[in-house]
Amino acid sequence: MAHLIEVAFRGNRKEFFSWTGETAPPLKAGVIVEADRGEDFGRVHSTGELAEVRCNGCAHGCGTTPPPRAALRLATAADEQLDRELTVENEAVRRKSMERVKANHLVMKLTDVEWQWDRRKLTIFFTAERRVDFRGLVRDLAALFRTRIELKQIGVRDEAKRLSGVGRCGREYCSASWLPDLRPVNLGVAKDQKLSLNPQQISGACGRLMCCLRYEHEFYVLSRRKFPKEGKILTTSLGEEKVIACDIFNERITLRTAEGDSRVIALADLRTELEGLDQPTDHAHDDAPSHAADDPVDEAVNAMLDTVEMEIAPLLAAMTVVEVAPVVVTDVVTEVVTDVVEETATEDAESEDAAGDATRRKRRRGRRGGRRLRAAEQRRQSEQDGSPMPPDGGDDADDGDDNEE
């Protein structure tokens, strides 16, 4: 029967393997396991029921399916000696890799390097703010170390998990010691716990919000449901009071009156006081329609609405969907449309002719008036000079023109 075991590697990296022996290996024992195109060295982190629970709940777990790889054998003293030598060599490899990064002018930070136990692969972990084209770097490193090179970009929280350290609480980082997976933490978690919203005071060594902010978040959310919301106005024995603060650990509430007087009261005493005064709850609006019929005006309106509804109901029930037949354009319709169009065009032409006639009449009146003014001026000059007057034929000619028009 195969056993499920969890094996820990360098950098707090853990994976699950199957063990085909009769009994599972002891904890902290060194084992040689299957790796990518070779073998790797690790130590047993959990076995039995604990390994099954962690496999179902961890981010690196495989769930209910069996692990894809198996643990081959227990490590010998020579295997452990080789692992210690590789651990010392990793630092020298990291320094040489950093020199190649500077030579290629790449904006990236090398966090850690990890030799595979059989030296068939070298994994380099780095952090960067944006995407990095490291193809030239991989060629240089492959020519330098003569092995398969793998570069992995990780985040700052994963970097803290690999390097480990001591937090402000005086203990090792939770992500490096026992935390199975890194869950996201946002500023709303600190707001629910009434903590300082200054990121510098609630951030860890990685620069992100501390993982421990999520540990008690569910407790705060469930506990605050018992208390009224801060800022709500309550009608108590002293009148209207505003909720200032809620102490969920001591189950006390701080209230303030309109005059500015404050008092602290227990949650149980406040509930008793509100029940004695029949304080309306948030669900009081649900009962409002049932009391609307007590008003005579409302009764008349409701009766009228009921009557209208009874009269309209048969009509609504008798309504059916009427299908509109497609419109067919016949010859008669075509002739009618044509006549309408022609009549419209004729009316437009007549209106244009009338406008033209009016314009011509105005012009003729203007010319006629000018000739009359000139004839009157000639008469005055002839009277003054004593010369004979010219024949007056302008007006007759104008009249003839008018008659011809």
Secondary structure, 3 states (H helix, E strand, C coil): CCEEEEEECHHHCEEEEEECCCCCCCCCCEEEEEECCEEEEEEEEEEHHHHHHHHHHCCCCCCCCCCCCEEEEECCHHHHHHHHHHHHHHHHHHHHHHHHHHHCCCCCEEEEEEECCCCCEEEEEEECCCCCCCHHHHHHHHHHHCCEEEEEECCHHHHHHHHCCECCCCCECHHHHCCCCCCCCCHHHHHHCCCCCCCCCCECCCCCECHHHHCCHHHHHHHHCCCCCCCCEEEECCEEEEEEEEECCCCEEEEEECCCCEEEEEHHHHHHHHHHCCCCCCCHHHHHHHHHHHCHHHHHHHHHHHHHHHHHHHHHHHCCCCCCCCCCCCHHHHHHHHHHHHHHHHHHHHHHHHHHHHHHHHHHHHHHHHHHHHHHHHHHHHHHHCCCCCCCCHHHHHHHHHHHC
